Amino acid sequence: MFATFWPQIMIGPFLRREADWRIYHNLFKKRPHEIGFLKQLLIRSSAIKIPETSVKIPDIKSSKRNIIVLFEGFRDFFKPLNGWNEFILQEIRNMTRTQWLKEVDKISSLPIAIHIRLGDFRNAKKKEDFIFSGMLRTPISWFIESLEYIRRIAGFPLKTYIVSNGKQEEFKELLSLKNVFFLNNRSAIVDLLILSRAKILIGSGGSSFSAWAAFLGQMPTITYPGQSLTWFNLTNKNGFYLGELDPRLPSPLFTQQIKDIAHLLKKD
């Protein structure tokens, strides 16, 4: 693997005063088996470049020249990755700097995690927008109703952590609920790894960040009606619910899984 050059400059998060400016300069470390920048330049100068869709192993093995296999774009999203979550999660941890892993591992128990995507997401003008459009902010009222529904089924106020690129005042009603805490880490990798450890995930529809957390954690995951994460070709290998939730017309499967998880948490 070529070592990835992570640092970047993005004006949007700075202008919107997001908690995380997405610079990514100190999140990851170069691993021993990765090819560094200078050697990359040498290889790139003469290598044959082949897109991943055209790779034929016999041709690579018989080639007398270096070959670079290019992985680009989203293509089928999670479709070719489904089932590889444990391996990919471990690889992400292996490349993450120790200082951030320590922050993640400080939280030993995470019954419910909520990901509230704000920042560059816009407010819907009408309810129908959630069916036909992406990059929309999930209403805070839905997060509140969904959390209250889960807790009502569980029978007690499960501890809940919020991860968001927005400001606390934008979801202060949610923070006013009992046993709800905001994790202001200012680190995208900490946020992602913490979300992936939740027993139940309440995500933001249309957010690939929520989708990555659901993929890595393989937990029951809900999003706003019309904004299912299955759009990303995401599946749950454990048979847990992955889809939309209307707290007034909840899924029987999700409801039963809440009861099962709550029962286990009570025993612990």
ABEGO torsion letter per residue (X at the ends): XBBBBABBBBAAAAAAGBABAGAGAAABBBBAABBBAAAAAAAAAABBBBBAAABBAAAAAABABBBBBBBBEAEAEAAAABGAAAAAAAAAAAABBAAAAAAAAABABBABBBBBBBEABBBBABAAAAAABBGBBBBAAAAAAAAAAAAAAAGBBBBBBBBBABBAAAAAAAAABBGBBBBBAGBAAAAAAAAAABABBBBBBGBAAAAAAAAAAGBBBBBBBGABAAAAGBBBAAGBBBEBBBAABBBAAAAAAAAAAAAAAAAX
